[in-house]
Amino acid sequence: EVSAIVLDLGSYTCKAGYAGEDAPKAVFPS
């Protein structure tokens, strides 16, 4: 099984996690 990594590089926070999960694994200020 292969999982896709999702990165959301926003103006206030950056979020990273795996596709299909309910919440990101990491959230940090950008």
N, C-alpha and C positions, 0 to 999 in steps of 0.2 A: 504494500500500500504506500502510495506517495502522497504527501501532504504539501499543499501550497502555503508559502509564507506570505502574509499580508502586511504591508507597511503603509501607514497613514501619516504622512508628513504634513501636519497642519501648522498654522501660524502660531498657535499657542502651545500645543502638545504634539508629541510624536507617539504613535501607538504601533506595537508590533505583536503579531500573533499568528496562529494557524487558521486557514480557511475552514469554516464549518463550526468553529467554536463560538460560544455565546459572548465571551468577553476577551479583550486582548490580554496577552501574557505580560506585556510591559507597557507602561504609560510613563512618559517623562517629559519635562518642559523642553521646548525647542528654542 
